Amino acid sequence: MPGFNGKAVKSSREKCQRFLQGLRFFSLAGISKFLFLKVRGKSILRTGSCRGCGACCRSICLEGASGWLRSQEAFLKIVVKYPEYKRFEIIGKDQQGLLFFSCNWCTPQGTCLDYDHRLPLCRNFPESSLVFSGGSLPDNCGYSFVEVVPFAKILRREIQQKR
């Protein structure tokens, strides 16, 4: 078949599968937000800095391989595979059925007992996926999320205009 490229079809199929797998981490509102941003050519950017209050350590949702954790059984499977997650304890559930956790390494002052060896989850908080999962930042958090046109898109547009 002229022009047929099996690798391109496989690559597109793999991209589609990865996209669909990623959707399980999104809420319905998050999927809508994601699509709305894509249509407008925008993405989410994290701005600000940590104020060191520890609010995120005292009430955080965790995710596993199949999405946000909703059961104690799912959490225990994570702990078996990653013992360092023993530092978290379940403190409740939200309206969507997502478990909330508190980190035992958070001091009353809001600092981490072993800041230099904190988990990647803690180092990277908050990720923009929080917006798409239906989550929110703690009150008075030093971080915020803004909608922006990605730099790569602006650069491409500028290069095309110069030609």
N, C-alpha and C positions, 0 to 999 in steps of 0.2 A: 504494500500500500504506500504510494508516494507521500512523503512528508509525515508519515506516522512515526512518532517517537515514543516508544514504550516507557523510556526513562522519565519523560516529561509527564506522562499520565500517572505513573507511579508516584512521582514527586508531588503532583497536585493532590492525589488521593491521600498521601501521607500528611500533607499540610492540612487538608480538610479534616482528617482524623484527629490530628493534634489540636486543631481549633475546637472541634466538637468535644474532645476530652476536657479541654480547658473550660468549657462552658459549665461544667458541673461545679466549678468553684464560684460561679456567678449567681446572683439572685436574679429574679425576673426584672426587677428595676435596674439591676446592674447590666444586664444584657441590653436593655433599652438604652441606657446611658452610653454603653460601649458603641452600639450601632449609630446612635445620634452623633457621637464624636467622630466616628469614621466618616459618616456622610459629610460632616462639616470640615473634614481634614484636620482634626485636632486630636490631641492626646492629653493625658493627665501628667502634670509635673508636681512633684513634692517641693514645697518651699519652706523656709523657716529653719528652726533648730530646736533641739531638745532643751526643755527647761528644767529637767532633772526632778520632776515631781513624783515619778514612779506610778502615775495613774495607769499607764499602759501595762505595767507589770502586775497590777492588782486586779485587772479585768481585761483579759485577752482571749480571743478565739484562736484555736489551733487547727491546722489542716493536716490531713494525712493523704495517702496516695489516691484515695477515692473521694476527696473533697473535705469540706469543713467537718470537724468532729461533732457528732450528734449523740453518741452513746459512750458509756463508760467502757464497754467492751472494745470499741474502736480505739479509745485512748490507751487501754491496757496493751493492745497489740503494738502501738507505737512505742510504748515504754519497753516492751520486750526487745524490740529491734533497736531502739535508741535509749539506753538507760539514763542518759543525761536529762531526759524529759520527766524523770521522777520528781524534779524540782517543782513541777506544776501540780496543783490540786484543783479539782472541779469545785466551782463555787455557785453554779446555777446554769440556767438556760435562758435564751432570749425567745422572742415571739416566733422566730423561724425554727426553733428547736436546736439552735446551735449552742454547744456547751461553752460556758465562760470558765476561765481558769485564772488562778492567782499563782504567781511565782514565789516560792518560799525563800528565794535568794534576795528578795527585795527587802531592804531595811525599812524601819518606820520613817526614816528621813527620805525614802524614795530612791536610794542608791543601791547598786548591785554589790553583793558580798564579794563577787569575783569578776569585776568589770572587765578586766583584761582577757578573761576566758569565757565571756558570755556567748550564748548561742548565736549562730548566724541570723536566726529569726529576730533576735534582740538587736543585733548590729544593724539590720536592714529596716527596722521599723521606723515609720510606716511605709509600706509598699503601696503603689498605686492600685494594686489589686483589691485593696480594702474598699475602694470606691465601688468597684464592680461586684463585690460580694455582698453588698448591702450593709457593710460595717460603717463605723464612724470613728473619728478621732475622739479621744477623751476631752472632756470640757477643759478649757484653758490650755490645751496642748500648744506648744510652740510651733508645731508644724501645721501646714494647711496644704490643700490641693487646689491647683488652678488649671484651667483649660488653656492650652497653648497650641500654636501651630508648631510642629516639630522643626527643629533647626535644619535637618536634612532637607525638608520640603522647601523651606525658605531659601536655602542655598541653591537647590536645583532651579528654583524659579529665577533667582538672580543670575545664575550662569546662563540660562536660556535667554534671558533678556539682553545679556551682553553679546550674544552671538549674532 
